[in-house]
């Protein structure tokens, strides 16, 4: 039985059923063109779609982390996020918002000025030395992802002697640092597509249940990624079926959160897997 939970601003979110996190990219260059939302109308329509299709959390990002994306400065990242944050503050104040950023200054502003609930850091604190202390001060849940290098260099860092062992060591070290600072609400994300080859991504998926050793909630983000469309010789736009297959495998191996572009399909996968697991 899964007894994991998350403390979000004093409200306990039970994780007895997997949670769907809908992606909202305020970027002009995210790898999946269908996820790019820039105008207030597009953002509002996307928020409504996520919530109506069964999403519990909206993951808001203003910095594209695809390998060949151009880096932007902190001011530009915050500018991109502000339109969505203002809209959410006015019309969706009770919605759980996760901010996809590796910058502690962005994290602080989004939580303190706009009421964001969770920080989702692709770098696991490696790209901003102040991130862990900031999370401790803000007292919000933290998504700790595995990555090597930066979004621009990560695919140059794919050599591992023991993929799962090295990922476990990475997490154990950083979880200890967070615990020493008083951060207890930690979600781990093994970082599919980040500093990993296609073969390594599938090895990671095959051994996913080994991450249960860490006894923390597990987030999986494989939605429409290259591990699907490169394998199948297709495109991100044609990768919904592959995404659902991999999300199903992840759910069968202990995923507590699915970070997705396609909320309805993910919610259906959760319902089917739940029915399968509870069948007698």
Secondary structure, 3 states (H helix, E strand, C coil): CCCCEEEECCEEEECCCCEEEEEEECCCCCCCHHHECCCHHHHHHHHHHHHHCCCCEEEEECCCCCCCCCCCCHHHHHHHHHHHHHHHHHHCCCCEEEEECCCHHHHHHHHHHHCCCEEEECCCCCCCCCHHHHHHHHCCEEEEECCCCCCCCHHHCCCCCCHHHHHHHHHHHHHHHHHHCCCCCEEEECCCCCCCCHHHHHHHHHCHHHHHHHCCEEEECCCCCHHHHHHHCCCHHHCHHHHHHHHHHHHHCCCCEEEECCHHHHHHHHHHHHHHHHCC
